[in-house]
Amino acid sequence: MQLQRTLGLGGGIALAIGSVAGSGILFLPSVIYRLAEHDALVVWGLATLLCVPLLLVFGEMVRESHDGSGIEGFIAGGLGPGFAACVPLLFALLFPPALAAATLVAGGYLSHAVGGGSVVQLAGALVVIAGALYTNLVGARTGARLQSIANRSRGRLVAQGFTDRVERLMTASDLVITKPGGLTTSECLALGRPMIVHAPIPGQEERNCDYLLEQGAALKAIDAAALGWRVRELLTHPGRVAAMASRARALGRPHAARDVVRIACA
């Protein structure tokens, strides 16, 4: 599986600068202000600028690394695999205290806002930790499932991040799995693409879904299990996909904008 690069050097530096400046403002606002007073923002700005050379070094190291091994690979190249093997342990030792400090700061802000003292501070910190833990577990499980699917696909699966070329991807597709939003539905019909609609929200998406099902241009999957069954069913019956595509083309209005302008100007 080959991931498409969506973050360049400039964007990465901007992201890193934002994280450095943001963490400084979050953790030590009162201390920095007490020491620097009205020059506090200048101090944060200079500290951020000092990070730029290090970020440029990391950028150069990333360009020299072609296996995506990250920091562990950098250390292995310079100091050997023995030192590189210590990287996960160092992260494991550093991350929990840093996370605890960050969540206590967040809990402190909460207690100052609503009152309650140390009890509210601790409760807020635990909520943040629980949320972070849940998010990471879900992300790890999703990543593992994606990796497993990619390994089984033997190069036929490409993970696509944010893109501004949706129309090209949709044109190249044989089947679109999507929520039945208004624009997506219109674009699929204009291109004659059959759909499997998933998890429509109440209101216009449900009505779009009903219309597509009635017209034979889409199938509905109510959950992940049904989605997998629908995909397998269509893969084994290409004639059904062709029939759905034909119905979609019949419903599509690829020149709708032109027709609206012509009617408005008539």
C-alpha positions as CSV (number, residue, x, y, z in Angstrom):
1,M,0.0,0.0,0.0
2,Q,1.4,3.4,-1.0
3,L,0.2,6.5,0.8
4,Q,-0.1,9.7,-1.1
5,R,1.9,12.6,0.3
6,T,-0.4,15.4,1.4
7,L,1.8,17.4,3.8
8,G,4.9,19.3,2.4
9,L,7.9,20.7,4.2
10,G,6.3,24.2,4.6
11,G,3.1,22.8,6.0
12,G,5.0,20.5,8.3
13,I,7.0,23.4,9.7
14,A,3.9,25.5,10.2
15,L,2.2,22.6,12.0
16,A,5.3,22.1,14.2
17,I,5.6,25.8,15.0
18,G,1.9,25.9,15.9
19,S,2.3,23.0,18.3
20,V,5.4,24.5,19.9
21,A,3.9,28.0,20.4
22,G,0.6,26.6,21.4
23,S,2.0,24.3,24.1
24,G,4.0,27.2,25.5
25,I,1.0,29.4,25.8
26,L,-1.0,26.5,27.4
27,F,1.5,25.3,30.0
28,L,3.3,28.3,31.3
29,P,1.4,31.5,30.6
30,S,1.6,32.9,34.1
31,V,5.3,32.0,34.6
32,I,6.4,33.5,31.3
33,Y,4.3,36.6,31.9
34,R,5.7,37.0,35.4
35,L,9.2,36.9,34.0
36,A,8.9,38.6,30.7
37,E,5.7,40.7,31.3
38,H,4.7,42.5,28.1
39,D,7.5,40.7,26.2
40,A,5.9,37.3,26.8
41,L,4.8,37.0,23.2
42,V,8.3,37.9,22.0
43,V,9.7,35.1,24.1
44,W,7.3,32.6,22.6
45,G,8.1,33.9,19.2
46,L,11.8,33.6,19.6
47,A,11.5,30.1,21.1
48,T,9.5,29.1,18.1
49,L,12.0,30.5,15.7
50,L,14.8,28.5,17.4
51,C,12.9,25.3,16.5
52,V,13.0,26.1,12.7
53,P,16.6,24.9,12.1
54,L,15.8,21.6,13.9
55,L,12.7,21.2,11.8
56,L,14.8,21.7,8.6
57,V,17.2,19.1,9.8
58,F,14.4,16.7,10.3
59,G,13.0,17.5,6.9
60,E,16.4,16.6,5.3
61,M,16.5,13.4,7.3
62,V,13.1,12.4,6.1
63,R,14.1,13.0,2.5
64,E,17.1,10.7,2.9
65,S,14.9,8.0,4.5
66,H,12.8,6.0,2.0
67,D,11.4,3.4,4.3
68,G,9.2,5.6,6.5
69,S,11.0,4.4,9.7
70,G,10.9,7.8,11.3
71,I,13.1,8.7,14.3
72,E,13.9,5.1,15.0
73,G,15.4,4.8,11.5
74,F,17.4,8.0,11.9
75,I,19.0,6.8,15.1
76,A,19.6,3.3,13.6
77,G,21.5,5.0,10.7
78,G,23.6,7.1,12.9
79,L,24.2,5.1,16.1
80,G,23.1,1.6,15.1
81,P,20.1,-0.7,15.7
82,G,20.9,-1.2,19.4
83,F,20.3,2.5,20.2
84,A,17.3,2.6,17.9
85,A,15.7,-0.2,19.8
86,C,15.6,2.1,22.8
87,V,13.4,4.7,21.1
88,P,10.0,3.0,21.9
89,L,11.1,2.6,25.6
90,L,12.0,6.3,25.8
91,F,8.7,7.3,24.4
92,A,6.9,4.9,26.8
93,L,8.8,6.5,29.8
94,L,8.3,10.1,28.7
95,F,4.7,10.1,27.4
96,P,2.8,9.1,30.6
97,P,4.3,11.9,32.7
98,A,3.8,14.5,29.9
99,L,0.2,13.4,29.4
100,A,-0.5,13.6,33.1
101,A,0.9,17.1,33.3
102,A,-1.1,18.2,30.3
103,T,-4.3,16.8,31.6
104,L,-3.8,18.4,35.0
105,V,-3.3,21.7,33.3
106,A,-6.5,21.3,31.4
107,G,-8.3,20.2,34.6
108,G,-6.9,23.3,36.4
109,Y,-8.5,25.5,33.7
110,L,-11.8,23.7,34.2
111,S,-11.7,24.1,38.0
112,H,-10.9,27.8,37.6
113,A,-13.9,28.2,35.3
114,V,-16.6,26.2,37.2
115,G,-15.1,25.9,40.6
116,G,-14.7,22.8,42.6
117,G,-11.0,22.9,43.4
118,S,-8.8,19.8,43.1
119,V,-11.7,17.4,42.8
120,V,-12.9,19.1,39.5
121,Q,-9.3,19.4,38.3
122,L,-8.7,15.7,38.8
123,A,-12.1,14.8,37.3
124,G,-11.3,16.9,34.2
125,A,-7.9,15.4,33.8
126,L,-9.4,11.9,34.0
127,V,-12.0,12.7,31.3
128,V,-9.2,14.0,29.0
129,I,-7.2,10.9,29.6
130,A,-10.2,8.6,28.9
131,G,-11.0,10.5,25.7
132,A,-7.4,10.3,24.5
133,L,-7.2,6.6,25.4
134,Y,-10.4,5.8,23.6
135,T,-9.4,7.8,20.5
136,N,-6.1,6.1,20.3
137,L,-7.6,2.7,20.7
138,V,-10.1,3.3,18.0
139,G,-7.4,4.7,15.7
140,A,-5.1,1.8,16.4
141,R,-7.8,-0.7,15.7
142,T,-8.8,1.1,12.5
143,G,-5.2,1.3,11.3
144,A,-4.7,-2.4,12.0
145,R,-7.8,-3.3,10.0
146,L,-6.7,-1.1,7.1
147,Q,-3.2,-2.6,7.2
148,S,-4.6,-6.1,7.2
149,I,-6.8,-5.3,4.2
150,A,-3.9,-3.7,2.4
151,N,-1.7,-6.8,3.0
152,R,-4.4,-9.0,1.6
153,S,-5.0,-6.8,-1.4
154,R,-1.4,-7.1,-2.6
155,G,-1.0,-3.5,-3.9
156,R,-4.6,-3.2,-5.2
157,L,-5.6,-0.9,-2.3
158,V,-4.5,2.7,-2.1
159,A,-5.3,4.8,1.0
160,Q,-6.3,8.3,-0.1
161,G,-6.1,11.2,2.3
162,F,-7.7,14.6,1.8
163,T,-7.9,15.4,-1.9
164,D,-9.2,18.1,-4.2
165,R,-9.6,15.7,-7.1
166,V,-12.8,14.0,-6.0
167,E,-14.3,14.3,-9.5
168,R,-11.4,12.3,-11.0
169,L,-11.6,9.6,-8.4
170,M,-15.4,9.4,-8.9
171,T,-15.0,9.2,-12.6
172,A,-12.5,6.4,-12.4
173,S,-14.7,4.4,-10.0
174,D,-17.1,1.6,-10.8
175,L,-19.1,1.9,-7.5
176,V,-19.3,4.7,-4.9
177,I,-19.8,3.9,-1.2
178,T,-21.0,7.1,0.4
179,K,-23.5,8.9,2.6
180,P,-26.3,10.2,0.4
181,G,-25.6,13.9,0.7
182,G,-27.1,16.2,-1.9
183,L,-23.9,17.1,-3.8
184,T,-22.4,13.7,-3.7
185,T,-25.6,12.1,-4.9
186,S,-26.0,14.6,-7.7
187,E,-22.4,14.0,-8.9
188,C,-22.7,10.3,-8.8
189,L,-25.9,10.4,-10.8
190,A,-24.4,12.9,-13.3
191,L,-21.5,10.4,-13.9
192,G,-23.8,7.4,-13.9
193,R,-22.1,5.8,-10.9
194,P,-24.1,3.2,-8.8
195,M,-24.0,3.7,-5.1
196,I,-24.1,1.9,-1.8
197,V,-25.4,4.4,0.7
198,H,-24.4,4.1,4.3
199,A,-25.7,5.7,7.5
200,P,-27.9,8.5,6.1
201,I,-28.8,11.2,8.6
202,P,-32.5,12.0,9.3
203,G,-33.9,14.5,6.9
204,Q,-32.7,15.1,3.3
205,E,-30.2,12.2,3.4
206,E,-32.9,9.7,4.3
207,R,-35.1,11.1,1.5
208,N,-32.2,11.0,-1.0
209,C,-31.6,7.4,0.1
210,D,-35.3,6.4,-0.4
211,Y,-35.4,8.0,-3.8
212,L,-32.2,6.2,-5.0
213,L,-33.5,2.8,-3.7
214,E,-36.8,3.3,-5.4
215,Q,-35.2,4.1,-8.7
216,G,-32.8,1.2,-8.5
217,A,-29.6,3.3,-8.6
218,A,-28.3,2.4,-5.2
219,L,-28.3,-0.2,-2.4
220,K,-28.4,0.6,1.3
221,A,-26.1,-0.8,4.0
222,I,-27.4,-0.3,7.6
223,D,-24.2,-1.3,9.3
224,A,-20.6,-2.5,8.6
225,A,-21.7,-6.1,8.2
226,A,-24.3,-5.2,5.7
227,L,-21.9,-3.0,3.8
228,G,-19.4,-5.9,3.4
229,W,-22.2,-8.2,2.3
230,R,-23.4,-5.6,-0.3
231,V,-19.9,-5.2,-1.7
232,R,-19.3,-8.9,-2.0
233,E,-22.7,-9.4,-3.6
234,L,-22.0,-6.8,-6.3
235,L,-18.5,-8.1,-7.0
236,T,-20.0,-11.5,-7.8
237,H,-22.8,-10.0,-9.9
238,P,-21.3,-7.4,-12.3
239,G,-24.5,-7.4,-14.3
240,R,-26.3,-5.9,-11.4
241,V,-23.7,-3.2,-11.1
242,A,-24.2,-2.4,-14.8
243,A,-28.0,-2.2,-14.3
244,M,-27.6,0.2,-11.4
245,A,-25.2,2.3,-13.4
246,S,-27.7,2.5,-16.2
247,R,-30.4,3.7,-13.8
248,A,-28.1,6.3,-12.3
249,R,-27.3,7.7,-15.8
250,A,-31.0,7.9,-16.5
251,L,-31.5,10.0,-13.4
252,G,-28.4,12.2,-13.8
253,R,-28.5,15.8,-14.8
254,P,-24.9,16.5,-15.9
255,H,-25.9,19.8,-17.5
256,A,-28.1,21.1,-14.6
257,A,-26.1,24.3,-14.0
258,R,-26.2,25.2,-17.7
259,D,-30.0,24.5,-17.9
260,V,-30.7,26.6,-14.8
261,V,-28.7,29.6,-16.4
262,R,-30.6,29.2,-19.7
263,I,-34.0,29.1,-17.9
264,A,-33.0,32.1,-15.7
265,C,-31.9,34.1,-18.7
266,A,-34.8,33.2,-21.0
